[in-house]
Amino acid sequence: MLPALEAWTNFYVIVGSSAGALTGLQFVVAALVADTHNSRAFATTSSAFATPTVVHFSFVLVLSAILAAPWRSIGGPMFVIGCAGVGGLIYTTIVALRATRQKEYRPVVEDWLFHVLLPAFAYATMATAALTSRAHTQGTLFSVAGAAIVLLITGIHNAWDTVTYIVTRQVEEPERQSRRERERHR
């Protein structure tokens, strides 16, 4: 194994395991939402807000697997990471378009930051790091690790944001229905 990558094995085992576990929890949340009366509203916004979270977690999981593999040179994994970084930038652009087109929720500055800007920054960092990997291997590995952490933390924030939004909506919806019924009976 390439010694530079060998030093990162524990880091990627921890980060990859975390990403895998968090991906699984996202599926649990999606299953719980499907049982609520708000599932239709969630379905229309999921491609802009929920699915990207799973994609980012999955990306970190795959990234961890790539970098934990026994590569003999830095070129192979960096080529894959560079291509994936470009793909992530394209996907983030698609997410931004979906967020502007959906009508169920109006994104605020925090949403744009965590659903578009930070992921785009992480994917751009990976694509750029791949280009400089031969000349600056150590710096490249730190850049990729930092980008992975940004995606992981972004995903955690977005998952929490989604859950709190769903819970808040579930609490508010019965109150709205109750108010409508009281007004109707007046």
Secondary structure, 3 states (H helix, E strand, C coil): CCHHHHCCHHHHHHHHHHHHHHHHHHHHHHHHHHCCCCHHHHHHHHHHHCHHHHHHHHHHHHHHHHHHCCCCCCHHHHHHHHHHHHHHHHHHHHHHHHHHHCCCCCCCHHHHHHHHHHHHHHHHHHHHHHHCCCCCHHHHHHHHHHHHHHHHHHHHHHHHHHHHHHHHHHHHHHHHHHHHHHHHCC
